[in-house]
Amino acid sequence: MSTAIITGASRGFGLALALELAGAGWDLVVDARDKGDLGQAATQIDAAGGGRVMPVDGDVTDPGHLRSLVEAAASIGDFSLLVNNASMLGPSPQPPLAEYPMDVMELVFATNLIAPLRLIQVSLPYLRETGGTVINVTSDAAVEGYEGWGGYGASKAALDQLSNVLAAEEPDITVYWLDPGDMNTRMHQEAFPGEDISDRPLPATRVPAVMRLLDGHYPTGRYQAADLLAEEVEA
């Protein structure tokens, strides 16, 4: 079975996707900043499937950590899927751009844009060889003018365009930029402190959209999970 790297896999959408891929037999390299949280997640992932699970804790803004992820995937073999899922929200609550702290803005872009590109660059020799896939997790904040979402949204808009250009430059791999939509996650709760977000879908309900991309031979492009899931229902 093929090998995938999933960043930000200790909770939320990243963990839900890792559990699904493990159940489908994938070998996985997963990362998160907190070693304890990642270890607990790796135990869950390992119990979900028969493939190998290699947890590599670290920060995606550290180039050395990114190289370690790719080295781990290469050591397993058949590295054919990279999911750039790790993201940084920014301040909570979200401030207007007029008051946005620039040191935090730099961290948001370092996490949400620069780190994915660095990881793509290190991964490309392997993905070209396997005819692999890159999935960059984006957001509707990349295209909508939501108040307070200027930092996060701008970083995701840049990730969208990076994905678009990457697809044009790398015809031997498939590139998807996927908007999973609102979900009941810790990061989404941080975006709305004090509010009840229990009505948002759980991350596991959006994972079938990724599996549809991987199984359905969709062309390179930007997709919304809700649209992919609607197609599945109609089918």
C-alpha positions, 0 to 999 in steps of 0.5 A: 500500500502507498505511504502518505504524510499528513501534517497536523494529525493529532486532532481534528480533520488531520486525525480523522483523515489519518484514521480513515486512510489507516483503515484503508491500509495506507502507511502513514507519517503523521506530525504535530507539535505536541509529542504527547498528543501525537503519541495518543493519536498514533495509538488510535491510528495504529489500531485503525488499520494494518499499515505502519504509522510513524509519528514525527513530532515537531513544528512545520515551520522548522525546515529540519522537521519537514525533512525528517517527515519526508525521510520517514516516508521515503524509508517506508516506500511508495510515498505518493500522498502529501496532505498539508493540513497543519494550520495556524489560526492567529489571534483569538478572538480574530482582530481586524486588519487595522489592529492585527499584530504583524509578528503573528501575521508572519507566523500565520504565513510561515505556518499556512503558506511557507511551510507547505511549500517547503514540504512540497519542495522536499517531497516532489522528487518522490511524488514525481516518481510515484505520480503522487498527489498533493492536497492543500487544505484551504478555507472559504476564508480564502475567497470570502471577506469575513471580518476578522479573518484577514490574516488567516484568510490571506494566508489561505488565499495565497495557498490557493494560488500556490496550489494553482501554479504548482499544478501548472508547473508539475503536470506529473502529479495531481494537486488538490486544494480542498475546502472542508468547510466549517467543522467542530474542531478546537481551531474553529472553537478558538475562532469563536471563543465563548460560542457554541459550535456544537452544530458544526459537522464533526471532521470525520463527516468531511473525510469521505470528500478526500477519499472521493478525490483519491478514488474518483480520479478528479482533475487537479483543482479547487474543491469544496467538501460539501460539493463532493459529498453532494455528488456522492449522495446523488450517485 
